[in-house]
Amino acid sequence: MSTIKYVKFDDIDPEGFIPVLNEEDIRGHLISHHLFDSQNIKEWVKEKIVCDAMPGCRIRGVYADDTLVGWCGIQQDDEHFEIAVVISKSVWGIGVSIFEALMCWSKELGHKEVVIHLLETRPVYKFLKRKAIKTHSTKMLGRNFVTYHISV
């Protein structure tokens, strides 16, 4: 098992995110967007830092064995708080551990419920299905998602 470390975006070189966020396997599960480069990654990081400063939110870079492998966080989503995990395919096995950390953060931040939106390209996860108090289809930005409501 990898050693997982969570780091504030302020302490990460923005360009370190480019290889992960441009991975084809990652892009297939996200809303379509241009490939990241040294210019637009800085703006994306700034947006995440602003989100991190909002009440009820926490955004962190994820390191596995001292290598930046993605990001995770709790972010505002209309009337809900959404948890997100975006990590390199090379470490997909650590996703459950990251999810558990996010649930602890959710409790610390005083949330009673969080949501997870998974693009229709993702399989149904039995783990999430068991944890969910309800699931439903959601249409956002012209795409279909399965939304899981998780009790904190």
Secondary structure, DSSP 8 states (H G I E B T S, - for coil): ---EEEE-GGGS-GGGGHHHHT-HHHHTTS-------TTHHHHHHHHHHHHHHSTT-EEEEEEETTEEEEEEEEEEETTEEEEEEEE-GGGGGGHHHHHHHHHHHHHHTT-SEEEEEEETTS---HHHHHHEEEEEEEEETTEEEEEEEEE-
